[in-house]
Amino acid sequence: MYILHVTYNLKEGKLAEWLAALRVLQVAEKTRREAGNIEYAYYVPADGSNKVLLVELWENRDFQQAHLKSPHLAELAKVKEEFVESVDLKAYTAE
């Protein structure tokens, strides 16, 4: 299994707009239908900080790499500039 923890550090005051954009683009829903995807979920901290955690679980890294070429991820990349200050990525492999 290939696991990613992606922390989106959002621009100040952009959390609600970012979450709305994710819903409109249906990034999670479309990704969950991709081959090899096990889980794709966004989490918002209870403390109200401008961070969103994305947890991705894939059968293997090859499926995740194919996901990077998907049309919905290209759409997401276009809007990230407006909302996201920086991204922290942690990748893990598990059996």
Sine and cosine of phi, psi and omega as CSV:
sin_phi,cos_phi,sin_psi,cos_psi,sin_omega,cos_omega
0.00,0.00,0.60,-0.80,0.04,-1.00
-0.90,-0.43,0.81,-0.59,-0.12,-0.99
-0.85,-0.53,0.71,-0.71,0.09,-1.00
-0.83,-0.55,0.69,-0.73,0.20,-0.98
-0.90,-0.43,0.93,-0.37,-0.05,-1.00
-0.92,-0.38,0.89,-0.46,0.04,-1.00
-0.97,-0.23,0.89,-0.46,0.08,-1.00
-1.00,-0.03,0.89,-0.46,0.10,-0.99
-1.00,-0.05,0.96,-0.29,-0.14,-0.99
-1.00,0.07,0.42,-0.91,0.11,-0.99
-0.91,0.41,0.50,-0.86,-0.05,-1.00
-0.80,0.61,0.78,-0.63,0.08,-1.00
0.97,0.24,0.21,0.98,-0.09,-1.00
-0.97,-0.25,0.06,1.00,-0.09,-1.00
-0.85,0.52,-0.80,0.61,-0.06,-1.00
-0.88,0.48,-0.65,0.76,0.00,-1.00
-0.92,0.38,-0.62,0.78,0.03,-1.00
-0.89,0.46,-0.73,0.68,0.01,-1.00
-0.89,0.45,-0.62,0.78,0.05,-1.00
-0.90,0.44,-0.67,0.75,0.02,-1.00
-0.89,0.45,-0.65,0.76,0.04,-1.00
-0.88,0.48,-0.64,0.77,0.02,-1.00
-0.92,0.38,-0.69,0.72,-0.01,-1.00
-0.89,0.46,-0.70,0.71,-0.02,-1.00
-0.97,0.26,-0.29,0.96,-0.02,-1.00
0.81,0.59,0.66,0.75,-0.04,-1.00
-0.86,0.50,-0.76,0.65,-0.04,-1.00
-0.90,0.44,-0.72,0.69,-0.04,-1.00
-0.88,0.48,-0.70,0.71,0.00,-1.00
-0.92,0.38,-0.63,0.77,-0.01,-1.00
-0.92,0.39,-0.62,0.79,0.00,-1.00
-0.88,0.47,-0.38,0.93,0.02,-1.00
-1.00,0.03,-0.07,1.00,-0.02,-1.00
-0.96,0.26,0.52,-0.85,0.07,-1.00
-0.86,0.51,0.70,-0.71,0.07,-1.00
1.00,0.08,-0.10,0.99,0.00,-1.00
-0.99,0.14,0.73,-0.69,0.04,-1.00
-0.96,-0.28,-0.67,0.74,0.01,-1.00
-0.47,-0.88,0.58,-0.82,0.08,-1.00
-0.47,-0.88,0.97,-0.22,-0.13,-0.99
-0.61,-0.79,0.66,-0.75,0.06,-1.00
-0.99,-0.14,0.61,-0.79,0.01,-1.00
-0.76,-0.65,0.69,-0.72,-0.02,-1.00
-0.94,-0.35,0.78,-0.63,-0.02,-1.00
-0.90,0.44,0.61,-0.79,0.02,-1.00
-0.93,0.37,-0.33,0.94,-0.06,-1.00
-0.99,0.14,0.02,1.00,0.06,-1.00
0.98,0.21,0.20,0.98,-0.01,-1.00
-0.93,0.36,0.26,-0.97,-0.02,-1.00
-1.00,0.05,0.75,0.66,0.01,-1.00
-0.78,-0.62,0.57,-0.82,0.11,-0.99
-0.74,-0.67,0.76,-0.65,0.02,-1.00
-0.99,-0.17,0.77,-0.64,0.11,-0.99
-0.94,-0.33,0.81,-0.59,0.06,-1.00
-0.93,-0.36,0.84,-0.54,0.01,-1.00
-0.87,-0.48,0.76,-0.66,0.13,-0.99
-0.83,-0.55,0.79,-0.61,-0.02,-1.00
-0.80,-0.60,0.46,-0.89,0.06,-1.00
-0.86,0.51,-0.63,0.78,0.08,-1.00
-0.34,-0.94,0.12,-0.99,-0.07,-1.00
-0.91,0.42,-0.52,0.85,-0.01,-1.00
-0.87,0.49,-0.66,0.75,0.04,-1.00
-0.90,0.44,-0.65,0.76,0.01,-1.00
-0.91,0.41,-0.62,0.78,0.02,-1.00
-0.91,0.41,-0.60,0.80,0.08,-1.00
-0.90,0.44,-0.59,0.80,0.04,-1.00
-0.85,0.52,-0.58,0.82,-0.02,-1.00
-0.89,0.45,-0.31,0.95,0.00,-1.00
-0.99,-0.15,0.10,1.00,-0.06,-1.00
-0.96,0.27,0.52,-0.86,0.01,-1.00
-0.86,0.51,-0.62,0.79,-0.03,-1.00
-0.94,0.35,-0.46,0.89,0.08,-1.00
-0.96,0.27,-0.54,0.84,0.09,-1.00
-0.91,0.43,-0.63,0.78,0.06,-1.00
-0.90,0.44,-0.66,0.75,0.02,-1.00
-0.89,0.46,-0.66,0.75,-0.01,-1.00
-0.85,0.52,-0.57,0.82,-0.01,-1.00
-0.91,0.41,-0.58,0.82,-0.04,-1.00
-1.00,-0.04,-0.28,0.96,-0.03,-1.00
-0.85,0.53,-0.60,0.80,-0.02,-1.00
-0.84,0.54,-0.57,0.82,-0.04,-1.00
-0.95,0.32,-0.51,0.86,-0.16,-0.99
-0.92,-0.40,-0.47,0.88,-0.20,-0.98
-0.97,-0.24,0.80,-0.59,0.06,-1.00
-0.98,0.18,-0.74,0.68,0.01,-1.00
-0.36,-0.93,0.23,-0.97,-0.01,-1.00
-0.74,-0.67,0.71,-0.70,0.10,-0.99
-0.92,-0.38,0.77,-0.64,-0.07,-1.00
-0.83,-0.55,0.73,-0.69,0.10,-1.00
-0.79,-0.62,0.78,-0.62,-0.03,-1.00
-0.89,-0.45,0.62,-0.78,-0.02,-1.00
-0.66,-0.75,0.46,-0.89,0.18,-0.98
-0.88,-0.48,0.58,-0.81,-0.02,-1.00
-0.58,-0.82,0.40,-0.92,0.04,-1.00
-1.00,-0.08,0.00,0.00,0.00,0.00
